[in-house]
C-alpha cells in the first residue's frame, strides 16, 4: 500500500471512530511503527489529525465542534436578524467576501438577491444556493472541510493573496472582550486571517451567545475589525472594549 493510500485510510478511520490507538492502526494497516509514525506526522502537518500519547484524534474531537446542520439550527432567528442588519453596510457595486459559516451564510443569501455585487466566498453552501440576482459569485477554491463545508488549505490561501475586497463578512466560533475573535480549527483560522488582511473594511458577524466562550485558535484581534454586527446590545464592559479599538457595533434585537 502506497503512502497516499495509507493516509487516506487513516483519515477514513478517524471519520468513523473519532479516535484510534497507534497499536490498532498499526495492526489495521499492517505497517511498521516507523512507517506509521511518518504517516501520522504528515497528516498532523496538514491538519488532518491530532496526535496524542498512544493514539490519534480527529481534529474536531477535542473541540466538540458541532456538525454544520446542527449549527444552522442554533440561534437561527438571531442569525437572520444579524444578516438583515449586516447587508445594509454593503455599498453599491462593491466587491465582497463572505466567509464560511452559518451566520455568514445568512448574510450571503441576502446579498445574492442583489445585482450589483461581486461576491467571493469559501462557503460551499453559499455556492450551492439557487440565485435570484445577477451578482457574480466566485469560489476561491480549496479543500473542503466536511464539518463546516468551508474551502480551506493552500489553494484557498494562494487565491486570497491575489485578491482585494471592499468589504468582508467574517464569522467566529468564540468572542473575548480582551483578545478578539477565535475559531476551532487551524486551516479555517488561516483563511480567516487571510480574509482580514485583504479587505478594506472587515465586518465581524456573530450572535451574543459567542461572548466569553473563546475557541482554541485566535484569528483576529478587535483592532482588525471595523464593524461588529450582533443580535443584542453589548454589555457596558464589552461596548467599552469595542470603543477602545474603534469598532462600530450594530445590533437589532428584533
N, C-alpha and C positions, 0 to 999 in steps of 0.2 A: 504494500500500500504506500502510495506517494505521500509526501508531507502534506500537500494541499488536501488530499482525501482524508487523512487522519484528522487534520484540524477541522475540516468540515464536520466530520463525525463527532468530534468533541463538542462543537457548538450545538449540534443537533441534540446530543445527550443532555446538555445543560438546559436547553429549551424545555425538555421533557421533565427533568428531575430537579433543576434549580441548583443542586449541589451534588458533588461526586467526590469520593475519596480517590487519592492518587493510585493506591493499590488496585482499586476497582477499575480505574481507567486503563491501567497497565494490562490487566487481565482481559478486558474487553477488546483492546486494540491489538494485543499480542506483540507489544514492543518492549524494548529495553528501557530501564529507568532513565538513561542518558537521552535517548530519543524522545521520550515523553517530556522530559524537562525542557528540551529545546522547543518542542511544540507549544508547551504551556507558556514559555517565556515570550514566544512570538505572538500568541493570542492575547496575552496580557498587554503587550506593547501596543497593539491596535485596538485595545479596549473591548475585547470580546469576552473576557472573564476576569475574575479577581482571584488571585492565589492566596490560600490560607495555609496554616500548618496542617499538613496531611491531606489537603484536598483543594478543590477549586469551587468557586461560586459563580452563578450567573451574575452579570453586572447589576441587575436590579434586586438581587436577593436581600442585600443588607439595607437598602434604602426603603424597601416596602413600597416602591413606586406603583401606583395603581395602573391598570390597563387603560388604553385610550377610551374605550367605550364607557367605562365607569367614570372617567374624568369628564367626559362630555355631559353626563347626567348631573354631576356635582355642581351646585350653585348655578344652575342653568339660567335662572331668572336674573341673577346678579351679572352674569356674563353678557346677557342680552342688553342690560342697561348700560354696562360699560361700553359695549360696542356702539350703541346709539350715540353716546357722548363722544367717543373716540373719532368716529368718522367725520364729525364736524370740524376737526382740526386739519383736514386734508384740503389744501387749496386746489383750484382748477389746474388741470394739465400737469399734475405732479408725477414724479417717479417715486414709487412707494415700495418698501419691503415689508412683507408680512411674515413674521416668524412662525414656526410650527408651534402648535399648542391649541388647546380648546378655547381659550378666551380670544386669542388672536384669530382663530378660525371664524368666530362670530364677526369680528371686525372685517376680515377678508370677504366674507359672504356679502356684506353690505356694500363694500367697495366694488364688487363685481357688477353691481347694478348700475354703476356709472359708465359713461362712455368717453371720458377724457383722461384716463389714467394709464400709466404703465406700471403693472404690478409684478414684482419679483417675489418669489417665495421658495421656501424649502419644506412646505407643508403638502404632503401627498393628498390629504383630504380636501384641501382647498383646490388643488389642481384637478381633482376629480369632480368638483362641483359643476353642476349644469349652469352655464352662464346666461344671463339675460341681457347684459350690456355689451358694449363694444370695446371696453378697455382691454389692452394687451395683457395677457397673463403669461409669465415666463418662469420656468423652473431653473434653479441654479444647478440642478443635478446632484449626484452623490449617492451614497449607500443608504438604503432605508433602515432606520432603527424601528423595529417592529412595534415596540410598546408605545411609542409616541407618534409613529408614522412620520417622523422627521427625516429629511435627507441630510446626511452628515458626512464627515470624512474629508479626505484630501481634495477630491474633485470639487466639493462644495466650497471649501476654503479657497481653492485656486480661483474659482469664479468670483467670489466675493472681493478678492484683491483687485479685480479688474473693473469693478462696478462702483458707482456712486448713487446715492439716493437723496431725494429732497427730504424724505421723512421715512422713518422706520417704526413699526409697531413690534415690540418685543415682550414676550411673556416671561414669567418666573414661577418657580416652584415654592420659593420662600422669600420673605422680606424681613430685613432687620433695620431698625431705625438708625443704627450707627454704621453698619457695614454696607448695606445696599441689597442687591438682588442676587439670588442664588438658584441653582438648579441641581439635578440629581446625577448627571452623567457627563463625563469628560468631553466626549465628542460634541454633544449638544452645547456645552459651555463654550467650546472653541468657536462654534458657528455663531453663537450669540455675541461673543467678543468681537468677531469679525464684522457682524452687522453694525454694532455700536460705532466702530471706527470708520465706517463707510457712509454714514448718514449725517446730513447737516442738522437734522432735528430728530431726536430719539425719544419715542413715547413708550413708557412702560405701562402695560395694561395688566392688572391683577386685582382679584377681589380681596376684600378685607380679611378673609379667613387665613390669608398667607402671612399676616403680620406675626412677628415674634416666633416664627417657625422656620428658621433658616435651614435650607437644604445643604448637603455636604460641600457643594462647589460654588464659591462666589465667582460670578462672571462680570459684574459691574458695580461700581460704587454709585452713590446718588449723584455725584458730580458728572457722571456720564449721561444722565437723562435731562432733557429739557422739560418734559411733562410726565405726569403720573395720572392715569385715569383709573378710578376705582369705583366701588359701588356705595361706599359710605364715607362721610366726612371723617378725615383722620383725627385722632385724639390730639389734644394740645401738644403733648410731647412729640408726637410724630409730625405734626404740622410744623412745629418749630424746627425739627431736623430737616424737613424738606426745604423750608425757607432759608436755612443756613447755606444750603447747596444750590439755591436759586432754582429749585424745581417747582414748576407750577402744577398744582394738583387740581383735578376736575372730578366731580362726583355728582351722581344723580341717584338719590335714594329711592326714587320711584314714587 
